[in-house]
Amino acid sequence: MLELAKPFRMSQPAISQHLKVLERAGLITRRVDGARRPCRLAPAGIDSVDRWLRVLRRALSRNYERLDELLAKTAAIRNQEES
């Protein structure tokens, strides 16, 4: 665990808390190996996050497209009023 904390400005207990959250969320798995607790990414958890992000990206893309259309219409109306 100490090697995880080294590159960050976080204490070992803070790293442990973050790992517990990731484990509860199903994003990592941990096993006991003597005094060590090796962690691995959990593919099913990562796939779930990836699916959620894909849905979010599509929704954001549609929102940006609608915003672009609205801004183009607004600019066109302003140009007509100025003419």
C-alpha positions, 0 to 999 in steps of 0.5 A, spaced: 500 500 500 505 504 501 508 504 494 501 506 492 501 512 496 508 514 494 507 518 488 501 522 491 500 527 496 496 522 500 497 518 506 496 510 506 490 511 510 487 515 505 489 510 499 486 505 503 479 508 503 479 510 496 481 502 495 475 500 499 470 505 495 473 502 488 472 495 491 465 496 493 463 499 487 466 493 483 471 496 480 477 493 483 478 486 486 483 485 492 486 478 495 490 476 501 497 474 500 500 474 507 501 481 509 500 484 502 493 485 499 494 486 491 489 489 487 486 488 480 482 492 476 475 488 475 473 487 468 466 487 469 466 493 473 470 497 468 465 495 462 459 497 466 463 504 467 464 504 460 457 503 458 455 508 462 460 513 459 458 511 452 450 513 454 453 520 457 457 521 451 451 520 446 447 525 450 452 530 451 453 530 443 446 531 442 445 537 447 451 540 444 448 539 437 442 542 439 446 548 442 449 549 436 443 549 432 440 554 437 446 559 436 446 558 429 438 560 429 440 566 434 446 569 429 441 568 423 436 572 426 441 578 429 444 578 422 437 579 419 435 584 424 441 588 423 440 588 415 
